[in-house]
Amino acid sequence: MRITDNQPLIYSYLEKMNLHEFFSIEDLNKIRLCSFEKGENMISEGEPLKEMFFLVEGKVKVYTLTSEDKRLIIRFQKNPAMLGDIEFANEEAAMNSVEASTECIALRISYKNLKEIIGDNPSFLLRLLKSIAQKFRTKTNFTTFLVLYPVEVRFASYLLSISTDSMGNLFREEMKNSSLIEIADTIGTSYRHLNRVIQKLCNQQIIERIDGTVHIKNINKLRKLAKDNIYE
């Protein structure tokens, strides 16, 4: 993570998220601009969280760990988004882990400063409530997704999420066979079943295997199979 205090840039991002009305010029020195590399951890499940992140660029992966320490995806979230809002409201440890799926930029402010500046602002509290409600709705649907959607839909959604940026544009993404065990755990299936699904999608000309890696071959077919992407 790289941290800067470029106040003009910070203010421009506040404007982009329609947050500038909540902060004065004097408040800008309490906000930091953070840059994260793809794959970098931003929040760790179970650890104390003392800061709110406002995601202004990029996409993140939100996941939880099972009792066997396996990752299980809850959702992908793209900018603009609040990270740490539930913990801010409940004053508790991080509920889930958050990892940068692309290069990400976020504004960071401590809970202490946030409470002092806008903790009692009705407009901000309403925005916070809407963000939290959306996340609980997503988490409620999460179990339903695992039950109702077959593995090929979950895999297509996962592949679509890691292969598009926050604006939905396709970029090159390859998956090595060695990572398929982790992906199987992440979407809640077995490595053997995932291999069968990959072969099926190869036969349907949606993806292809080349030199031990998986590539998207037909993005339109993939989007159709993903059913508008159940993870987003």
Disulfide bonds with the S-S distance in Angstrom:
none
